[in-house]
Amino acid sequence: MFLAAEAAQATSNFDGFDIFVILFTIVIAIGVVRLLAAAKKNPFAIGFGLVSLIVFLIMDVVMVMHWVDKI
């Protein structure tokens, strides 16, 4: 049993930090949607949120591609 768990751990591409990256992406997306829906718009906050969302979405794509061994 111990050897099977060790072998599964050695071949896994999943990292514990990956969950936090996905959660941060979701939080940023919610923030951008709320900024866009606000009555009084803040262009700087919208731009910063969109750039952050794009960066995190690219990180998510690279992370998932690493999970399925495409990278």
Summary of the structure (lengths in Angstrom):
residues: 71
radius of gyration: 17.4
end to end distance: 30.2
largest distance: 59.2
contacts: 148
relative contact order: 0.13
helix: 79%
strand: 0%
